[in-house]
Amino acid sequence: MNTAVQFITWFVLGYFVLLNLGYLALNLLSMGSLYRGLQEKVLDELPQVFTGLDPAISLLVPAYNEEASMADSLRSMLQLAYSNFEIIVINDGSKDGTLEVLKREFELEVFPEAVNERLPTQPVRAYYRSRLHANLRVIDKDNGGKADSLNAGINLSRHNLFCGVDADSILERDSLQRVVKPFLRDPRVVATGGTVRVANGCVIEGGFMTQVNLPTNPWALFQVVEYLRAFLFGRLGWSRLNAMLIISGAFGLFRKDVVIAAGGYRVKTIGEDMELVVRIHRHLRAQGTPYRIEFVPDPVCWTEAPEDLQTLRNQRIRWQRGLSESLSGHAGLMFSRRGGAPGWLAYPFMVAFEWLGPIVELGGYVFMAVAYALGAISWEAFAVFLFVAVGLGILLSVSGLLLEEMAFHLYPRMGQLALLALVIVAENLGYRQINSWWRLVGLYRWATQREAQWGEMKRKGLKART
């Protein structure tokens, strides 16, 4: 083995070892958080008493071409077990029947609003309120994207806590109670994020999840494992260190004054959810303001995942571009004097293993396969690579499944757990590599400043049981 091949071989092996050790460390941190959470869950079994003193929350629901799932999602939100909340739906220039569905199902009427426009947005066509529900209002505006819609909702919102929710999401009835707990426990908390799970295949009755099933679509099955791993020992681990750099746009609770002070959602970016969180970290650390951003591990939000290859590909390319924009735009946070855990741990980790990871991962697979085929490396070295790159990935995913089973037990049947175990193996033997390729495409498109193409998000809608 010549020196160059030897160097590259050790570099690739070292990269995958560090990658898996990093996720193992997050896994261990997550175990500690889940253990304490299980102890606190005893209190959740007690009867819930609403004192009316809970902090009021504004639910902001951006909607673009969401007629298939809009009504069910809103019904679930209207029945949330929380004492004081309002819902603001922002119709972002939908081209389908989203606004007509809202008018028909919730008896909307035009209502003049006095709005304090603290954040600039695209022109608003009209404000509506529901005759059926006093806490439901709708903004109809020109298309400006999700970030612009959220800024319009912030302008209209009445409360200092706002929660961004995707229009295709189904919330657990007690989701607001759970996601607001860190705010009640610690006045330094400025944002919290909840767990998002894949709803494909599940049964919905009355706007709520009544039966948890696994999807039959293979692409959706892979995403069940992905979401489980990303939330349970990804974000939960970073939350322990107060270094979580992303709160899912599908379900996140923020202090409005902090978001406005940071400039609101940035419109000219693809990953507006991550960009805002990274900017809040940077803004508050530069000021020396004590704060916390926490993750709530309880299953609180269910969303419809893409079931066709093209939509899934477009989504992952877009996510990688959003990650690239968020990290490159706030490079000053990394290793900064006041960077703390976000700047010295989370940011470098994201750069090395999430942002630039597709280059090393795919390059490593290609190099090791070609080098072994040409006899440049031994079978022993190639076997070690396969164990480190694939075997450890399977073990980490299995550990995430075990964490889920011990903490939440969402999939009670042995057949479901066995199927998830098979999906975990299959994911590391093809799907993960395909995903890395899509991420590489997203990275290339960001680097070459090619125009972002989201593509149509094909939805079947989350169906209710008949």
Backbone hydrogen bonds, N-H to C=O, Kabsch-Sander energy under -0.5 kcal/mol:
donor,donor_aa,acceptor,acceptor_aa,energy
6,Q,2,N,-2.5
7,F,3,T,-2.6
8,I,4,A,-2.5
9,T,5,V,-2.6
10,W,6,Q,-2.5
11,F,7,F,-2.3
12,V,8,I,-2.8
13,L,9,T,-2.5
14,G,10,W,-2.7
15,Y,11,F,-2.4
16,F,12,V,-2.2
17,V,13,L,-2.3
18,L,14,G,-2.6
19,L,15,Y,-2.6
20,N,16,F,-2.3
21,L,17,V,-2.6
22,G,18,L,-2.4
23,Y,19,L,-1.9
24,L,20,N,-2.2
25,A,21,L,-2.3
26,L,22,G,-1.9
27,N,23,Y,-2.2
28,L,24,L,-2.3
29,L,25,A,-2.1
30,S,26,L,-2.3
31,M,27,N,-2.1
32,G,28,L,-1.6
33,S,29,L,-1.8
34,L,30,S,-2.9
35,Y,31,M,-2.3
36,R,32,G,-1.9
37,G,33,S,-2.3
38,L,34,L,-2.3
39,Q,35,Y,-1.5
40,E,36,R,-1.9
41,K,37,G,-1.2
42,V,39,Q,-0.9
43,L,40,E,-1.4
44,D,40,E,-0.6
44,D,41,K,-0.6
45,E,41,K,-0.7
45,E,42,V,-1.0
46,L,43,L,-1.3
51,T,49,V,-0.8
57,I,84,N,-1.6
58,S,161,L,-2.5
59,L,57,I,-0.6
59,L,86,E,-3.4
60,L,58,S,-0.6
60,L,163,C,-2.9
61,V,59,L,-0.5
61,V,88,I,-2.9
63,A,90,I,-2.9
69,S,66,E,-0.8
70,M,66,E,-2.1
73,S,69,S,-2.2
74,L,70,M,-2.3
75,R,71,A,-2.3
76,S,72,D,-2.0
77,M,73,S,-1.9
78,L,74,L,-2.6
79,Q,75,R,-1.0
80,L,77,M,-1.5
81,A,173,R,-2.8
82,Y,80,L,-1.8
86,E,57,I,-2.1
87,I,135,N,-3.5
88,I,59,L,-3.4
89,V,87,I,-0.5
89,V,137,R,-2.5
90,I,61,V,-2.3
91,N,89,V,-0.7
91,N,139,I,-3.2
92,D,63,A,-2.7
92,D,90,I,-0.9
93,G,91,N,-1.6
93,G,141,K,-0.8
101,V,97,G,-2.7
102,L,98,T,-2.1
103,K,99,L,-2.5
104,R,100,E,-2.5
105,E,101,V,-2.9
106,F,102,L,-2.0
107,E,103,K,-0.8
108,L,103,K,-0.7
109,E,129,R,-2.2
111,F,127,Y,-3.0
115,V,113,E,-0.8
116,N,155,N,-0.7
117,E,115,V,-1.1
118,R,116,N,-2.0
125,R,140,D,-2.6
126,A,140,D,-1.8
128,Y,138,V,-3.1
129,R,109,E,-2.2
130,S,133,H,-0.6
130,S,136,L,-2.0
131,R,106,F,-0.6
131,R,107,E,-2.3
132,L,106,F,-0.9
136,L,133,H,-1.6
137,R,87,I,-2.6
137,R,135,N,-0.5
138,V,128,Y,-2.3
139,I,89,V,-3.3
140,D,126,A,-2.7
141,K,91,N,-2.4
141,K,139,I,-0.6
142,D,123,P,-2.6
149,S,145,G,-2.0
150,L,146,K,-2.5
151,N,147,A,-2.1
152,A,148,D,-2.0
153,G,149,S,-2.2
154,I,150,L,-2.5
155,N,151,N,-2.1
156,L,152,A,-1.5
157,S,153,G,-1.8
161,L,56,A,-0.7
162,F,160,N,-0.5
162,F,254,F,-2.4
163,C,58,S,-3.1
164,G,252,G,-1.9
165,V,60,L,-2.7
166,D,250,A,-1.1
167,A,62,P,-0.8
169,S,166,D,-1.6
170,I,302,W,-3.2
172,E,300,V,-2.3
175,S,172,E,-1.9
178,R,174,D,-1.8
179,V,175,S,-2.6
180,V,176,L,-1.6
181,K,177,Q,-0.5
181,K,178,R,-0.8
183,F,180,V,-0.9
184,L,180,V,-1.3
185,R,181,K,-2.0
186,D,182,P,-2.2
189,V,186,D,-1.7
190,V,292,R,-2.5
191,A,292,R,-1.0
192,T,253,L,-2.6
193,G,294,E,-1.8
194,G,251,F,-1.5
195,T,296,V,-1.0
195,T,298,D,-0.9
197,R,301,C,-2.7
199,A,303,T,-2.9
202,C,199,A,-2.5
203,V,211,Q,-2.6
204,I,463,K,-1.1
205,E,208,F,-2.6
208,F,205,E,-1.4
210,T,203,V,-2.7
211,Q,203,V,-1.5
213,N,211,Q,-0.7
221,L,217,N,-2.0
222,F,218,P,-2.1
223,Q,219,W,-1.4
224,V,220,A,-1.5
225,V,221,L,-1.4
226,E,222,F,-2.0
227,Y,223,Q,-2.9
228,L,224,V,-2.1
229,R,225,V,-2.4
230,A,226,E,-2.9
231,F,227,Y,-2.3
232,L,228,L,-2.1
233,F,229,R,-1.4
235,R,230,A,-2.1
236,L,231,F,-1.3
238,W,234,G,-1.9
239,S,235,R,-2.2
240,R,236,L,-1.2
241,L,237,G,-0.7
241,L,238,W,-0.8
242,N,239,S,-1.6
243,A,238,W,-2.4
251,F,248,S,-1.5
252,G,164,G,-1.4
253,L,192,T,-3.0
254,F,162,F,-3.0
255,R,190,V,-2.2
256,K,160,N,-3.8
256,K,254,F,-0.6
259,V,255,R,-1.9
260,I,256,K,-2.7
261,A,257,D,-2.1
262,A,258,V,-1.6
263,G,260,I,-1.2
264,G,259,V,-3.1
267,V,265,Y,-0.6
269,T,267,V,-1.7
272,E,270,I,-1.4
275,E,271,G,-2.5
276,L,272,E,-1.7
277,V,273,D,-1.5
278,V,274,M,-2.6
279,R,275,E,-2.2
280,I,276,L,-2.3
281,H,277,V,-2.4
282,R,278,V,-2.4
283,H,279,R,-2.9
284,L,280,I,-2.7
285,R,281,H,-2.3
286,A,282,R,-2.0
287,Q,283,H,-1.4
288,G,284,L,-0.8
289,T,284,L,-2.3
292,R,188,R,-1.6
294,E,191,A,-2.1
296,V,193,G,-3.5
300,V,195,T,-1.0
300,V,298,D,-0.6
301,C,195,T,-1.3
302,W,170,I,-3.0
303,T,197,R,-2.7
304,E,168,D,-0.6
305,A,303,T,-0.5
312,L,308,D,-2.1
313,R,309,L,-2.7
314,N,310,Q,-2.5
315,Q,311,T,-2.3
316,R,312,L,-2.3
317,I,313,R,-2.4
318,R,314,N,-2.2
319,W,315,Q,-2.5
320,Q,316,R,-2.1
321,R,317,I,-2.1
322,G,318,R,-2.6
323,L,319,W,-2.5
324,S,320,Q,-2.4
325,E,321,R,-2.5
326,S,322,G,-2.4
327,L,323,L,-2.4
328,S,324,S,-2.5
329,G,325,E,-1.9
330,H,327,L,-0.9
331,A,328,S,-0.9
333,L,330,H,-2.0
334,M,331,A,-1.0
335,F,343,G,-1.8
336,S,333,L,-1.6
339,G,336,S,-1.7
343,G,339,G,-2.1
344,W,340,G,-2.5
345,L,341,A,-2.0
346,A,341,A,-2.1
347,Y,342,P,-2.7
349,F,345,L,-2.0
350,M,346,A,-2.7
351,V,347,Y,-2.4
352,A,348,P,-2.6
353,F,349,F,-2.7
354,E,349,F,-0.5
354,E,350,M,-1.5
355,W,350,M,-3.3
356,L,351,V,-2.5
359,I,356,L,-0.8
360,V,356,L,-1.3
361,E,357,G,-3.2
362,L,358,P,-2.1
363,G,359,I,-1.9
364,G,360,V,-2.7
365,Y,361,E,-2.3
366,V,362,L,-2.4
367,F,363,G,-2.7
368,M,364,G,-2.6
369,A,365,Y,-2.2
370,V,366,V,-2.6
371,A,367,F,-3.1
372,Y,368,M,-2.2
373,A,369,A,-2.3
374,L,370,V,-2.1
375,G,372,Y,-1.1
376,A,371,A,-2.7
377,I,371,A,-1.0
382,F,378,S,-2.1
383,A,379,W,-2.7
384,V,380,E,-2.2
385,F,381,A,-2.0
386,L,382,F,-2.3
387,F,383,A,-2.3
388,V,384,V,-2.6
389,A,385,F,-3.3
390,V,386,L,-2.5
391,G,386,L,-1.8
392,L,387,F,-2.3
394,I,390,V,-2.2
395,L,391,G,-2.3
396,L,392,L,-2.4
397,S,393,G,-2.1
398,V,394,I,-2.6
399,S,395,L,-2.2
400,G,396,L,-1.8
401,L,397,S,-1.9
402,L,398,V,-2.3
403,L,399,S,-2.3
404,E,400,G,-2.2
405,E,401,L,-2.4
406,M,402,L,-2.6
407,A,403,L,-2.4
408,F,404,E,-2.8
409,H,404,E,-2.0
416,Q,413,R,-0.5
417,L,413,R,-1.7
418,A,414,M,-2.7
419,L,415,G,-2.2
420,L,416,Q,-2.3
421,A,417,L,-2.2
422,L,418,A,-2.0
423,V,419,L,-2.4
424,I,420,L,-2.3
425,V,421,A,-1.6
426,A,422,L,-2.6
427,E,423,V,-2.9
428,N,424,I,-1.3
429,L,425,V,-0.5
429,L,426,A,-1.0
430,G,427,E,-0.8
431,Y,426,A,-1.0
432,R,427,E,-3.3
434,I,430,G,-2.3
435,N,431,Y,-2.8
436,S,432,R,-2.1
437,W,433,Q,-1.8
438,W,434,I,-2.3
439,R,435,N,-2.5
440,L,436,S,-2.2
441,V,437,W,-2.2
442,G,438,W,-2.3
443,L,439,R,-2.4
444,Y,440,L,-2.5
445,R,441,V,-2.7
446,W,442,G,-2.1
447,A,443,L,-2.6
448,T,444,Y,-2.4
449,Q,446,W,-1.1
450,R,445,R,-2.1
454,W,452,A,-0.5
458,K,456,E,-1.0
463,K,461,G,-0.8
465,R,204,I,-1.9
